[in-house]
Amino acid sequence: MSRPGFKEAMEIGPPLPPPRAVRILMVEDSASDVVYVKRTLSRGRNYYEVVDISSLMGALRLVKRECFDIILLDLNLFDIGGLVSIPALRAEAPHMPIIVYSGVDDARLRDRALRYGAHAYLVKGQKEVEALDEILDRALDAPSR
């Protein structure tokens, strides 16, 4: 005699493997911002693995030896500041979407970051960061820049 529900489960088939995590390289030197982003993404509909590094040089080394789906980049880091980090990362990972995650709310800087190859520009502490899950989805679905 079989347990209730066992036959039905066998007819459906074996269980599906868990979904693959979206791997994010978060280049950020503020531990509190890393915690905030991880907490925000944990409420999203996708499963994310966030690898954080606090320097551009460390990020450049990581993208050479590990696979990531997307880069979340602060423009003001201990070892470098400004837009030069976008083309530096783009040179090492040309097809990987880059989302700038900055504390600077400046339309001209945002426009320049997008021209340098960023897929989006998010300002820390603003409401749009709450939609990070959707923004990441759009960047992953967008054609490479």
HELIX and SHEET records of a PDB file:
HELIX    1   1 PHE A    6  ILE A   12  1                                   7    
HELIX    2   2 ALA A   31  SER A   42  1                                  12    
HELIX    3   3 LEU A   56  ARG A   65  1                                  10    
HELIX    4   4 SER A   85  GLU A   92  1                                   8    
HELIX    5   5 ALA A  107  ARG A  115  1                                   9    
HELIX    6   6 LYS A  127  ALA A  131  5                                   5    
HELIX    7   7 LEU A  132  ASP A  141  1                                  10    
SHEET    1   A 5 TYR A  48  ILE A  53  0                                        
SHEET    2   A 5 VAL A  22  VAL A  27  1                                        
SHEET    3   A 5 ILE A  70  LEU A  73  1                                        
SHEET    4   A 5 ILE A  98  SER A 102  1                                        
SHEET    5   A 5 ALA A 120  VAL A 123  1                                        
END                                                                             
